[in-house]
Amino acid sequence: DDQTTIATNARTALYSFLEGANDFCDAGCIRKTARFFKQLFSATHDEGTCPVVGLYCGGCQDNADQFISGNAASVPCCTQDALDSISEAVYGMIAKYRGVAAEIEGDIKAAAEAAGVSTADYEAMKALGFQQAACLSETYDSLSESDCS
């Protein structure tokens, strides 16, 4: 029953996403969004402060946040709407399937330990992942709350 409910909800979310994607494309938002993110990513990556974007917290986040605050109203509104819609869907799924996620996390931890990863190393990697996600979330909030054009 849980798998049937999950599949039904995933199908509903997929159809909603596809409908939103069609609206996004029909509005000519692809080019605007690509241009914005090209500028954002160029401003974020910097050999001195953000040599590896995989470690986002710190220099990379600072660069991205400075770009967003220094380019007020440069975020296309259709991009902002799409990001908000995606965020809402992701957080909804997380809330709805928190128990399933905990089971999966348990399986991942067991597989990591079976592969020779210590519990301490696993927990450190998990903490780093949560830290990086929190920094990305802060930048997303700045982007979402900024004026759009």
C-alpha positions as CSV (number, residue, x, y, z in Angstrom):
1,D,0.0,0.0,0.0
2,D,2.8,2.4,0.8
3,Q,4.5,1.7,-2.5
4,T,1.2,2.3,-4.4
5,T,0.6,5.6,-2.6
6,I,4.2,6.7,-3.3
7,A,3.9,5.8,-6.9
8,T,0.6,7.6,-7.3
9,N,2.0,10.7,-5.6
10,A,5.1,10.6,-7.7
11,R,3.0,10.3,-10.8
12,T,0.9,13.3,-9.8
13,A,4.0,15.3,-9.0
14,L,5.6,14.4,-12.4
15,Y,2.5,15.5,-14.3
16,S,2.4,18.7,-12.4
17,F,6.1,19.2,-13.1
18,L,5.6,18.6,-16.8
19,E,2.7,21.0,-17.0
20,G,4.8,23.6,-15.2
21,A,7.7,22.8,-17.6
22,N,5.5,23.4,-20.6
23,D,4.4,26.7,-19.2
24,F,8.0,27.6,-18.5
25,C,9.0,26.8,-22.1
26,D,6.0,28.5,-23.7
27,A,6.8,31.7,-21.8
28,G,10.2,31.8,-23.4
29,C,11.9,31.4,-20.0
30,I,14.6,29.0,-21.0
31,R,16.9,31.6,-22.5
32,K,16.3,34.1,-19.6
33,T,17.0,31.4,-17.0
34,A,20.1,30.1,-18.8
35,R,21.5,33.7,-19.0
36,F,20.8,34.4,-15.4
37,F,22.3,31.1,-14.1
38,K,25.4,31.5,-16.4
39,Q,26.0,34.9,-14.8
40,L,25.3,33.5,-11.3
41,F,27.6,30.5,-11.8
42,S,30.4,32.7,-13.3
43,A,30.1,35.1,-10.3
44,T,30.1,32.1,-7.9
45,H,33.2,30.3,-9.2
46,D,36.5,32.0,-8.5
47,E,39.9,30.3,-8.1
48,G,40.7,32.4,-5.0
49,T,37.4,32.1,-3.0
50,C,35.5,29.2,-4.6
51,P,37.9,26.8,-6.4
52,V,35.6,23.8,-5.8
53,V,31.9,24.4,-6.0
54,G,31.2,21.1,-4.4
55,L,32.1,22.7,-1.1
56,Y,29.6,25.5,-1.4
57,C,29.6,27.0,2.1
58,G,32.0,29.9,2.6
59,G,33.5,31.5,-0.5
60,C,31.1,30.0,-3.0
61,Q,28.1,31.0,-1.0
62,D,29.5,34.5,-0.3
63,N,30.1,35.0,-4.1
64,A,26.6,33.8,-5.0
65,D,24.9,35.9,-2.4
66,Q,26.9,39.0,-3.4
67,F,25.9,38.5,-7.0
68,I,22.2,38.1,-6.0
69,S,22.2,41.2,-3.8
70,G,24.3,43.3,-6.2
71,N,22.0,42.5,-9.2
72,A,18.6,43.3,-7.6
73,A,15.7,42.6,-9.9
74,S,17.9,40.6,-12.4
75,V,16.2,37.3,-11.5
76,P,13.6,36.5,-14.2
77,C,10.2,36.2,-12.5
78,C,9.5,33.0,-14.5
79,T,12.7,31.5,-13.1
80,Q,11.8,32.6,-9.6
81,D,8.3,31.0,-10.0
82,A,9.8,27.8,-11.3
83,L,12.3,27.6,-8.4
84,D,9.6,28.2,-5.9
85,S,7.5,25.5,-7.4
86,I,10.3,23.0,-7.3
87,S,11.2,23.9,-3.8
88,E,7.6,23.5,-2.7
89,A,7.4,20.1,-4.3
90,V,10.6,18.9,-2.8
91,Y,9.8,20.0,0.7
92,G,6.3,18.5,0.4
93,M,7.7,15.2,-0.6
94,I,10.3,15.3,2.2
95,A,7.5,16.0,4.8
96,K,5.3,13.3,3.3
97,Y,7.9,10.6,3.1
98,R,10.1,11.3,6.1
99,G,9.7,7.8,7.4
100,V,10.6,6.2,4.1
101,A,13.7,8.4,3.9
102,A,14.8,7.3,7.3
103,E,14.6,3.7,6.2
104,I,16.6,4.4,3.1
105,E,19.2,6.3,5.1
106,G,19.5,3.3,7.4
107,D,20.1,1.1,4.3
108,I,22.7,3.6,2.9
109,K,24.5,3.7,6.3
110,A,24.6,-0.1,6.4
111,A,25.9,-0.3,2.9
112,A,28.6,2.3,3.7
113,E,29.7,0.3,6.8
114,A,29.7,-2.9,4.8
115,A,32.0,-1.2,2.3
116,G,34.4,-0.3,5.1
117,V,33.3,3.3,5.9
118,S,33.5,3.8,9.6
119,T,30.4,5.1,11.5
120,A,32.4,8.3,12.4
121,D,33.3,8.9,8.7
122,Y,29.7,8.3,7.6
123,E,28.3,10.7,10.2
124,A,30.9,13.3,9.2
125,M,30.0,13.0,5.5
126,K,26.3,13.2,6.4
127,A,26.9,16.3,8.6
128,L,28.9,17.9,5.7
129,G,26.0,17.1,3.3
130,F,23.5,18.8,5.7
131,Q,25.8,21.8,6.1
132,Q,26.1,22.2,2.3
133,A,22.4,21.8,1.8
134,A,21.7,24.5,4.5
135,C,24.0,27.0,2.7
136,L,22.4,26.3,-0.6
137,S,19.0,26.8,1.1
138,E,20.1,30.2,2.4
139,T,21.2,31.3,-1.1
140,Y,17.9,30.0,-2.5
141,D,16.0,32.0,0.1
142,S,17.9,35.1,-1.0
143,L,17.1,34.4,-4.6
144,S,13.5,33.7,-3.8
145,E,13.0,36.8,-1.8
146,S,14.8,39.2,-4.2
147,D,12.8,41.3,-6.7
148,C,12.4,39.8,-10.1
149,S,12.1,41.2,-13.6
